[in-house]
Amino acid sequence: MSFGRELQLERQRRQISLESIAEGTKVPIRHLRALEQEAYDQLPGGIFNKGILRNYCSYVGLDEQEWLARFPNAKPVEAEEDWESFAENVRRSRVGKRSNTGTQWLGVLVMLLVLVALGWAAWQMVLQPQMLLPQAGQVAAPNQ
């Protein structure tokens, strides 16, 4: 008998619905169905699959360790990425790239110069407002 079918029979023998398991464990019912139907490609994958099985077994009252030990044998072997080799590939791809730290500092310098220029212009407007607006009491002479 298949792994998923045995799970389903154990659940039905205890008269527990998938809906009550989903509600009690907060595992989506589609994942519980996928587990019973052995549709492993519909499960989230990795350690999550074992967590779903663990919650299922706990709720139904099955021995978690026994079912977890059987689970990898029933589950098709998936090509899980080896994170160390992934990290090594990322490192190798970045080694050849030239650092653009100099360009970043140039951008920071330009931004600072723009800020200083704007600050100086604002300060000049505050100190010398007569250049921009006529002072109170003065009337602008009409152009002739």
C-alpha positions as CSV (number, residue, x, y, z in Angstrom):
1,M,0.0,0.0,0.0
2,S,1.3,3.5,-0.8
3,F,2.4,6.0,1.8
4,G,-0.3,8.5,1.1
5,R,-3.0,5.9,1.0
6,E,-1.9,4.6,4.4
7,L,-2.0,8.1,5.8
8,Q,-5.5,8.6,4.5
9,L,-6.8,5.2,5.9
10,E,-5.3,6.0,9.3
11,R,-7.1,9.4,9.3
12,Q,-10.4,7.9,8.1
13,R,-10.1,5.1,10.7
14,R,-9.9,7.7,13.4
15,Q,-12.9,9.6,11.7
16,I,-10.9,12.8,11.3
17,S,-11.7,15.1,8.4
18,L,-9.0,16.9,6.4
19,E,-10.9,20.2,7.2
20,S,-10.4,19.6,10.9
21,I,-6.7,18.9,10.4
22,A,-6.3,22.0,8.3
23,E,-8.1,24.1,10.9
24,G,-6.2,22.6,13.9
25,T,-2.8,22.7,12.3
26,K,-3.1,25.8,10.1
27,V,-1.7,23.7,7.2
28,P,-3.6,24.5,4.0
29,I,-6.0,21.7,3.0
30,R,-4.4,21.6,-0.5
31,H,-1.1,20.5,1.1
32,L,-2.9,17.9,3.2
33,R,-4.6,16.5,0.1
34,A,-1.3,16.6,-1.8
35,L,0.3,14.6,1.0
36,E,-2.4,11.9,0.9
37,Q,-2.4,11.8,-2.9
38,E,1.4,11.7,-3.0
39,A,1.4,14.8,-5.2
40,Y,4.7,16.0,-3.8
41,D,5.3,18.5,-6.5
42,Q,2.3,20.5,-5.0
43,L,4.0,20.7,-1.6
44,P,6.2,23.6,-0.7
45,G,9.3,21.4,-0.6
46,G,12.3,21.0,1.6
47,I,11.9,21.0,5.4
48,F,8.3,22.3,5.0
49,N,7.2,18.9,3.7
50,K,8.4,17.2,6.9
51,G,6.8,19.9,9.0
52,I,3.4,19.3,7.2
53,L,3.7,15.5,7.8
54,R,4.7,16.1,11.4
55,N,1.7,18.3,12.1
56,Y,-0.6,15.8,10.3
57,C,0.7,12.9,12.4
58,S,0.5,14.8,15.6
59,Y,-3.1,15.9,15.0
60,V,-4.2,12.4,13.9
61,G,-2.4,10.7,16.7
62,L,0.2,8.8,14.7
63,D,3.8,8.2,15.7
64,E,5.7,11.1,14.0
65,Q,9.1,9.5,14.0
66,E,7.8,6.3,12.4
67,W,6.1,8.2,9.6
68,L,8.9,10.7,9.1
69,A,11.3,7.8,8.8
70,R,9.1,6.3,6.0
71,F,8.5,9.6,4.3
72,P,11.8,10.1,2.5
73,N,11.4,6.6,1.0
74,A,8.0,7.4,-0.3
75,K,8.9,10.8,-1.5
76,P,10.7,11.0,-4.9
77,V,14.2,12.3,-4.6
78,E,14.3,15.9,-5.6
79,A,17.4,17.7,-6.7
80,E,17.8,20.1,-3.8
81,E,20.4,22.8,-4.4
82,D,23.6,22.5,-2.5
83,W,23.8,25.9,-0.8
84,E,27.6,25.8,-0.4
85,S,28.1,25.3,-4.2
86,F,25.5,28.0,-4.8
87,A,27.5,30.4,-2.6
88,E,30.7,29.4,-4.3
89,N,29.2,30.1,-7.8
90,V,28.0,33.5,-6.6
91,R,31.5,34.3,-5.2
92,R,33.2,33.2,-8.5
93,S,30.8,35.4,-10.6
94,R,31.6,38.4,-8.4
95,V,35.4,38.0,-8.4
96,G,35.7,39.1,-12.1
97,K,33.6,42.2,-11.6
98,R,35.5,45.5,-11.0
99,S,34.6,47.4,-7.9
100,N,33.0,50.8,-8.7
101,T,33.8,52.3,-5.3
102,G,35.7,55.1,-7.0
103,T,32.6,56.0,-9.1
104,Q,30.4,55.9,-6.0
105,W,32.8,58.3,-4.1
106,L,32.8,60.7,-7.1
107,G,29.0,60.7,-7.0
108,V,29.1,61.5,-3.3
109,L,31.6,64.4,-3.9
110,V,29.4,65.8,-6.6
111,M,26.3,65.7,-4.4
112,L,28.2,67.5,-1.6
113,L,29.4,70.2,-4.0
114,V,25.8,70.7,-5.2
115,L,24.6,71.0,-1.6
116,V,27.3,73.5,-0.7
117,A,26.5,75.6,-3.8
118,L,22.8,75.6,-2.9
119,G,23.6,76.4,0.7
120,W,25.8,79.3,-0.3
121,A,23.2,80.6,-2.7
122,A,20.5,80.5,0.0
123,W,22.8,82.2,2.4
124,Q,23.5,85.0,-0.1
125,M,19.8,85.5,-0.6
126,V,19.3,85.9,3.1
127,L,22.2,88.4,3.6
128,Q,21.6,90.4,0.4
129,P,17.8,90.4,-0.2
130,Q,18.0,94.0,-1.7
131,M,19.4,92.5,-4.8
132,L,16.3,90.5,-5.5
133,L,13.4,92.6,-4.1
134,P,13.1,96.4,-3.7
135,Q,13.2,97.5,-0.1
136,A,10.1,98.8,1.7
137,G,9.5,102.4,0.9
138,Q,11.3,102.3,-2.4
139,V,9.3,102.6,-5.6
140,A,10.7,101.1,-8.7
141,A,11.4,103.8,-11.3
142,P,9.5,103.2,-14.6
143,N,11.7,102.6,-17.6
144,Q,11.7,105.5,-20.0
